[in-house]
Amino acid sequence: MTRRRPAVRIEGLPIIGVLLVLIAVFMIAAPQVFLGYRIYMSFLATVPPQLILALGLTLVIASGEIDLSFPSVIAFSGFLFAWAFKTYELTWLALLLALAGGALIGWVNGVLVAVIGMPSIIATLATQFFWGGITTVLTGGLSYAIRTIDDFAIHDVLVGRIGVVPVQALWATAVAVGLWFVLNRHRFGEHLLFIGDNVSVARMVGVNVGREKIKLFTLMGVLGAFAAVLLTAENKNFFNTQGSGFLLTVMAAVFIGGTSIFGGKATIVGSYVGAYIIGMIEAGLVATGMQGFWVRAVVGLVFLAAVVFHLTMEDSTRMRALLNFRFGRPAPKLRE
Amino acid sequence: MAFGNVVALKNISLEVGADETVGLIGDNGAGKSTLIKIVTGVLKPTGGRLYIRDRLVDPERYSVRRAHDLRIEAVHQEKSLADKQPLWRNLFVGRQITNRLGFIDVKRQKEVANRLLLEQIGFRGAGIDADSTVGDLSGGERQGIAIGRAMYFDADLIILDEPTVALALKEVQKVLDFVRRIKDSGRACIYIEHNLAHVHELADRLVILDRGEVVSVLGRGDLSLAELTRHLIDLQSAREGTRAT
């Protein structure tokens, strides 16, 4: 039997196509907004925190796990950064403190999952509530304005502008490039793919599954903390509730990008483009005159449609099952 | 070896010679898989001693990686290769060709994988190369690749855990050819198999496990296939009799 494969495979090509089509549609629907450059600069300023979270989550999902605690990392690490800056005028040390806070949350998640054997969906849901609650207690429910941060170098380095281009977009791109190499070219990334594909195989070939999971969740915590600092520095304000709306948009970015919900297959390019697509849908809907209330419903629908699309592309029997679905008829057995 | 209060293996003494194929047989739950998981470093034993090339192995420091270093490889039923990954990853995972920072030399791994597929495993004109995904291969091809991987890493002892399970007849033949190649190359092999005809044909010695203990050790030709089958049925009847009383 001869197996045929495409001669050239470009990672994320379909999703790049979707992004271009979306830009074209919005240019037609709202030319006054989408034919100017400002809206794109706005995306580059606002999308990076969610983009960095989506990149980290891509690795987590590649390993067959999930992390629901990142909205609380955005709140907790953002608080640590804002508090250290406001109270002691610390800048780089405040960044380190925030990263350490994120690493701690991630490490705790990793230990719960890898050592105790808690399912990550439960462990990270619990820690999301816990760290979110701790942040509320520590802040007393208040926000912290850090307006003077733009007097310090850290502001220019993290969220300044090069010409009109927001620096955080470059940071996010650098993180994406780094994580692409980690996932596709590094031993650690390969271990994550094998753990997500078949954890028994991973163990049999000598992968230290527990250690790799702890490293993974810690990395996710650090990335969440970095995203929190970018968000807080860009807003020049820490909001007690910051990050609470990110769960849907970050997950949607990962899954519309093409990362498999079953693990073992993931695309950094897909998640990178996916994050901008979600950001664009949010802004585009409002720009085309749709009420803001619709945004979450539309993003949720796009998220769902993307997962259904990728599932049916992975396994054609799913599409046949969907088309032949009748109430009362037993569902066919599907591949995982 | 015990899991909590359950003793999975007791009073086991198993020796494998340098170029010997030992067939390990026994019913489900006899302890075969537990035994080979200990030998391959997947499980840490709760007691006993393990000697490799006559040297005592420290169980605390023994792992899959250490077993690989000592040239012990295993081919597990349906657990040797990951479906969604290409062969160049599957052949090297756990022992990637990397630089000092842990980045994989993909080009080199693909070169070696293609050479291995052609020369050692013998997939010529089958449309299988280093970029092929495991999920697209037949069961026999998968087991062939897993056995080829063990031979490439120059294993002195290859452990086959029911390599023909759930395979079509033609595929079984392919796998048995791979097992014969292991024998011909002068390597030691522990061959776990439910199909008595296969193991009877290929093994130099048969070790029968029952409820975590070695109950019989038979040399090649000690029993015919029919006698071996009878022997196992008698063992099972005796066990059921013990249970009934």
Interface residues (C-beta under 8 A of the other chain):
Chain A: M1 T2 R3 R4 R5 F181 R185 H186 R187 F188 E190 H191 L193 F194 D197 N198 S200 V201 A202 R203 M204 V205 G206 V207 S260 G264 K265
Chain B: T40 G41 V42 S63 V64 R65 H68 A74 H76 K79 S80 L81 A82 D83 K84 Q85 R89 V93 G94 R95 Q96 T98 L101 G102 F103 I104 V106 A126 G127 I128 D131 S132 D136
